[in-house]
Amino acid sequence: MKKTFDEIYENIPVTEDTVAAIMRQPVVLPPSFRVNEAIERLRQVGPAGVEMNNCCVVDGDGVLLGLVSLKTLLLTRGNARLDTVMTHPFATLRPEDDQELAAQLMEEYDLLELPVVDGDNRLEGMVTADDAMTVLQEETTEDMEMMAAMTPSEAPYLESGTLRVFRSRIPWLLLLMLSAAFTGGIISYFEDALAAQVALTAFIPMLMDTGGNCGSQSSVTVIRGLSLGEVRFSDWLRVLWKELRISVLCAVVLAAVNFLRLLVMSSVGPAVAWTVSLTLAVTVILADLIGAALPIAAKRLGFDPAVMASPLITTVVDAASLVVYFQLATWLLGL
């Protein structure tokens, strides 16, 4: 006995991120129907929804054979069989697939709907472009919150309670505050070098801020590529090679401008200016590579790349820039 849509839906593990949570029941037609019979069926049952433009053609066992659009039904002779005018779907989804995959496939193939089938190609539902757009909006909001070091919230900002927003922010703030203690430990370790050359202290904020900004730029670019399917784990070497070239160009310009600025606008000598500028160049290159590598690694390990964005990357880059700074100062200035 053929199962109804509701019976099928009840047997599918539904979570808020799967295709099963957003799929709808389409209009189902047999392949032996004539076009005029299909139109009459549509008059009887009505379209599945204002967003749907296709009907599904299935056999007696519910196996998906093809799709027929409402436009095709209107423009085709009434005695034509559906199995002669239907088209095969460019792609299909499984109920357990991630909703983001539906949005990516629709964008890639320029589709308005995607059928959802089981392992035996039996039809289980349909996902529309309207559903996919909603998913993209929600995922974009979630990524923005994660990149700002906040636990994602499904409620609109003005409808979220004060305590709810507080709970979404405080765990990340505590984690980042404690991680900042690591950079403080690095400064304490090189306390003797700072005491010998006090002028080095004034340039720490500039180095850390520039490194954090560079890391954020590369991470946002890579995260966007990952979310759109433009970048895959197999592309990691190409990504790092590209970011290395970009970072070298940025490092040369920033270091040169900074070196001239220090010589003209500050009282430090050429040795200190050279140390700070060289550290700046190394920091920019390291930050760019770290910002590109961490999201790709996170995706490979099954984590959301957004968690590797600005806050975490900034913390890692800060620590790296301080180690490079004090180590170069020790070597070049003889501290």
C-alpha positions in Angstrom: 0.0 0.0 0.0 1.4 3.4 -1.0 2.2 5.7 2.0 0.8 9.2 2.3 3.1 12.2 2.6 2.3 12.5 6.3 3.2 8.9 6.9 6.5 9.3 5.1 7.3 12.5 6.9 6.7 10.9 10.3 9.3 8.2 9.6 12.1 10.7 8.6 14.5 11.9 11.3 13.7 15.6 11.2 16.1 18.2 12.6 16.0 21.9 12.1 18.9 21.8 9.7 17.8 19.0 7.4 15.9 19.1 4.1 13.1 17.1 5.8 12.2 20.1 7.9 11.4 22.3 4.9 10.2 20.0 2.2 6.6 20.2 1.0 4.1 17.8 -0.6 4.0 18.3 -4.4 1.3 17.4 -6.9 1.9 13.8 -8.0 0.8 12.5 -11.4 1.2 9.1 -13.2 3.2 8.9 -16.4 0.2 7.5 -18.4 -1.8 10.7 -17.8 -2.5 12.9 -20.8 -1.9 16.6 -20.5 -5.6 17.4 -20.4 -6.0 14.8 -17.6 -3.2 16.4 -15.6 -4.7 19.9 -16.0 -8.1 18.5 -14.8 -6.3 16.9 -11.8 -4.8 20.3 -11.0 -8.2 21.9 -11.1 -9.5 19.3 -8.6 -6.6 19.3 -6.1 -5.2 22.8 -6.8 -1.5 23.6 -7.0 0.7 22.4 -4.2 1.6 26.0 -3.4 2.0 29.4 -5.0 5.8 28.9 -5.0 5.7 25.6 -6.9 6.0 25.5 -10.7 6.4 21.7 -11.2 4.4 18.6 -10.8 6.1 15.2 -10.1 5.6 12.2 -12.3 5.9 9.0 -10.4 5.2 5.3 -11.1 2.9 3.0 -9.0 5.6 2.5 -6.4 6.2 6.2 -5.9 9.5 6.2 -7.8 10.3 9.6 -9.3 10.4 9.5 -13.1 10.5 13.2 -14.0 9.1 16.7 -13.6 6.5 18.5 -15.7 6.1 22.3 -15.3 2.8 24.2 -15.3 4.1 26.1 -18.3 4.6 22.8 -20.2 1.0 21.7 -19.4 -0.4 24.9 -20.7 1.6 24.9 -24.0 1.4 21.2 -24.9 -1.4 19.5 -26.8 -3.9 17.9 -24.5 -3.5 14.3 -25.8 0.2 14.2 -25.2 1.3 11.7 -22.5 3.2 13.1 -19.5 6.1 10.6 -19.9 6.8 12.2 -23.3 6.9 15.8 -22.1 8.4 15.4 -18.7 12.0 16.3 -18.0 14.4 14.5 -15.7 15.5 16.5 -12.6 19.0 18.0 -12.8 19.5 17.1 -9.1 17.7 15.5 -6.2 18.0 15.7 -2.4 17.7 13.3 0.4 15.6 14.1 3.5 18.7 14.0 5.7 20.7 16.4 3.5 21.7 19.8 5.0 19.4 22.6 3.9 22.4 24.6 2.7 23.0 22.0 0.1 19.5 22.6 -1.3 20.3 26.3 -1.7 23.6 25.6 -3.3 22.1 23.2 -5.9 19.4 25.6 -6.8 21.9 28.4 -7.3 24.2 26.1 -9.3 21.6 24.8 -11.7 19.3 27.8 -11.6 16.3 25.8 -10.3 13.0 26.8 -8.7 12.4 23.4 -7.0 14.2 20.3 -6.1 12.6 16.9 -5.5 13.4 15.0 -2.4 13.8 11.2 -2.7 14.9 8.3 -0.6 17.6 5.8 -1.4 15.4 3.9 -3.9 14.5 7.2 -5.7 11.0 7.2 -4.3 9.5 10.7 -4.0 9.2 12.1 -0.5 8.7 15.8 -1.0 9.8 19.0 -2.7 11.9 22.0 -1.7 11.2 25.4 -3.3 13.4 28.4 -4.0 11.4 30.3 -1.4 12.4 27.8 1.2 16.0 28.0 0.1 16.1 31.8 0.4 14.8 31.5 3.9 17.5 29.0 4.7 20.2 31.3 3.2 19.0 34.3 5.3 19.0 32.2 8.5 22.5 30.8 7.7 23.9 34.2 6.9 22.6 35.6 10.2 24.0 32.7 12.1 27.4 33.1 10.4 27.5 36.8 11.2 26.7 36.1 14.9 29.3 33.4 15.0 31.9 35.6 13.4 31.1 38.3 16.0 31.7 35.7 18.8 28.0 35.2 19.7 25.9 32.1 20.1 23.4 32.1 17.3 19.8 33.2 18.2 16.7 32.4 16.1 14.7 35.3 17.5 14.8 38.8 16.0 16.9 41.2 17.9 14.1 43.4 19.4 12.2 40.3 20.4 15.1 38.7 22.2 15.2 39.1 26.0 18.0 40.8 27.7 19.1 37.7 29.5 18.9 35.6 26.3 21.3 38.0 24.5 23.5 38.1 27.6 23.8 34.3 27.6 24.6 34.3 23.9 27.5 36.6 24.3 29.1 35.9 27.7 30.6 32.4 27.0 32.6 33.7 24.1 33.6 36.9 25.9 34.9 34.7 28.9 36.7 32.4 26.5 38.4 35.3 24.6 39.3 37.1 27.9 41.0 33.9 29.2 42.8 33.4 25.9 44.1 36.9 26.1 45.9 35.9 29.2 48.1 33.8 27.0 49.3 36.9 25.1 49.9 38.6 28.5 52.1 35.7 29.4 54.2 36.2 26.3 54.7 39.8 27.2 55.7 38.9 30.7 58.2 36.3 29.3 60.0 39.0 27.3 59.8 41.6 30.1 63.6 42.0 30.2 63.6 42.8 26.5 60.9 45.4 27.0 62.8 46.9 29.9 65.9 47.2 27.8 64.1 48.9 24.9 61.0 50.6 26.3 60.1 52.1 22.9 59.1 48.6 21.7 56.0 48.7 23.9 54.4 51.5 21.9 54.2 49.4 18.7 52.5 46.3 20.2 48.9 47.6 19.6 49.7 48.5 16.0 51.2 45.1 15.3 48.4 43.2 16.9 45.6 45.2 15.3 47.1 45.0 11.8 47.6 41.2 12.1 44.1 40.7 13.4 42.7 42.8 10.5 44.6 40.8 7.9 43.5 37.5 9.4 39.9 38.6 9.4 40.1 39.7 5.8 41.4 36.3 4.6 39.1 34.3 6.8 35.9 36.1 5.7 36.9 35.5 2.0 37.6 31.8 2.6 34.4 31.3 4.7 32.3 32.9 2.0 33.9 30.6 -0.6 33.3 27.5 1.6 29.6 28.5 2.2 29.0 29.0 -1.6 30.8 25.8 -2.5 33.5 27.7 -4.4 36.2 26.4 -2.1 36.7 22.8 -1.0 39.2 21.1 1.3 41.0 19.7 -1.8 41.7 23.4 -2.7 43.6 24.1 0.5 47.0 24.3 -1.2 45.7 26.6 -4.0 44.1 28.8 -1.3 47.2 29.1 0.8 49.4 29.8 -2.3 47.1 32.6 -3.4 46.9 34.1 0.1 50.7 33.9 0.4 51.1 36.0 -2.7 48.5 38.4 -1.6 50.0 38.7 1.9 53.5 39.3 0.5 52.3 42.2 -1.5 50.4 43.7 1.4 53.4 43.1 3.8 55.8 44.9 1.5 53.6 48.0 1.2 52.7 48.1 4.9 56.2 47.6 6.1 57.7 50.2 3.7 55.1 52.8 4.7 55.6 52.0 8.4 59.4 52.2 8.1 59.2 55.6 6.5 56.6 56.8 9.0 58.8 55.8 12.0 61.9 57.5 10.6 60.1 60.7 9.8 57.4 61.0 12.5 59.0 59.3 15.6 62.2 59.5 17.6 63.2 55.9 17.3 66.4 55.0 15.4 66.7 53.0 12.2 67.3 49.7 14.0 64.0 49.9 16.0 62.1 51.1 12.8 63.6 48.2 10.9 62.7 45.7 13.6 59.1 46.9 13.9 58.6 47.0 10.1 60.1 43.5 9.6 57.8 42.2 12.4 54.9 43.9 10.7 55.6 42.2 7.4 56.0 38.7 9.0 52.8 39.2 11.0 50.8 40.2 7.9 51.9 37.0 6.1 51.3 34.7 9.1 47.9 36.3 9.8 46.8 35.9 6.2 47.8 32.2 6.1 46.3 31.5 9.5 43.0 33.2 8.6 42.8 31.1 5.4 43.8 27.8 6.9 41.7 27.6 10.1 38.3 27.8 8.4 39.3 25.1 5.9 40.6 22.9 8.7 37.4 23.5 10.6 35.2 22.5 7.6 37.3 19.3 7.2 36.8 18.4 10.9 33.1 18.9 10.6 32.9 22.2 12.5 31.3 25.4 11.3 34.0 27.6 9.7 32.4 30.7 11.1 33.7 29.7 14.6 37.2 30.1 13.3 36.5 33.7 12.3 37.5 37.0 13.7 37.7 36.4 17.5 39.6 33.1 17.5 41.8 34.0 14.6 42.6 37.4 16.2 43.7 35.7 19.4 46.0 33.2 17.5 47.5 36.0 15.4 48.1 38.2 18.4 50.1 35.5 20.1 52.1 34.8 16.9 52.8 38.5 16.3 54.1 39.0 19.8 56.4 36.0 19.6 57.8 37.1 16.3 58.2 40.7 17.5 60.1 40.0 20.6 62.2 37.2 19.0 63.2 39.6 16.1 63.9 42.4 18.6 66.2 40.0 20.6 68.1 39.1 17.5 68.3 42.4 15.7 68.7 44.7 18.7 70.8 42.4 20.8 68.5 42.4 23.8 
